[in-house]
Amino acid sequence: MVLEPATVKGKRSYDASGRRAESRRTRDRITTTAERLFLRDGYAATTVGAIAGASDVSPDTIYKSFGGKPGLVRAIRDRALLGDGPLPAEQRSDRLHLDTADVRAVIRGWGALASEVAPRVVPILLLIRSAAATDPELMALLEEMNADRLRRMRDNARQLHHSGQLREDLTLETVADVLWTYSSPEFYELLVLGRGWGSQRYGRFIAAAMIDALL
């Protein structure tokens, strides 16, 4: 009798863990399905009902989990930014400053991360840009994501500026602007989607361009 509460507690813990795992799988399935339909059919033409049907869930589940289509797009973007590595790409980017004091090596590392992440995230960013022209919610989301990327580039610029290895005539804001420009989805759109460059060539190019502009 003494063991019974512990047994029940262990069972409840197992059940809760199982529910969380199932919830994550359902969320991943919905996100994957939404990305496929958005990129295939367009944002406006893809309904929550269509996503729900293809994901084998109810529309109410999507609204509760994501808040609607803008929330789905945000979730797709956030997942794409994780990259392919064991750690999220943003964490790996931050670690570059800890692993080496050589600014050139840090920037080349950023280029390598860009070649990994851009193929995953740029298509959804271009989808947002296109839909934002006629959808106020997507315009707000686009502005939010642009502001988030600029904040990130300013953080990176401060790290580079503190190294003392940059050109003396560059202000912190100019460094941030250079990083902001070369990390833009438009560069990937022009070179990879427009001119057929491979993603690794693209990553090497933007790294070399940033090095030339900053050092």
QUIPECOR-V904019 format. One line per field, one symbol per residue. phi: phi as a letter, one per 30 degrees, with the letter a starting at -180 (. if undefined). psi: psi as a letter, one per 30 degrees, with the letter a starting at -180 (. if undefined). burial: I if it has 16 or more other ideal C-beta (glycine too) atoms within 10 Angstrom, else O. Layout:
# QUIPECOR-V904019
phi->???
psi->???
burial->???
This chain:
# QUIPECOR-V904019
phi->.dddedddddddddddddddddddddddddddddddddddcjdddccdddddddcibdeddddddbijdeddddddddddddicddceeddddddedddacddddddddddddddddeddcdedddddeddddbbedddddddddddddddddddddddddddicdeddcdeddddddddddcdddddedddddcidddddedddddddddddcc
psi->eefeeeeeeeeeeeeeeeeeeeeeeeeeeeeeeeeeeefefleefjleeeeeeffhlleeeeeeefgaeeeeeeeeeeeeffaflflkeeeeeefefffkfjeeeeeeeeeeeefeeefeeeeeeeeeeeffffjeeeeeeeeeeeeeeeeeeeeeeeeeeffgflkffkleeeeeeeeeefgkfeeeeeeeeefglleeeeeeeeeeeeeeff.
burial->OOOOOOOOOOOOOOOOOOOOOOOOOOIOOIIOIIIOIIOOOOIOOIOIOOIIOIIOIOOOIIOOIIOOIIIIIIIIIOIIOOIOOOOOIOOIIOOIIOOOOOIOOIIIIIIIIIIIIIIIIIIIIIIIIOIIOOIOOIOOIIOOIOOOIOOIIIOIIOIIIOOOOIOOOIOOOOIIIIIIOIIIIOIIIOIIOOOOIOIOOIIIIIIOIIOOIIO
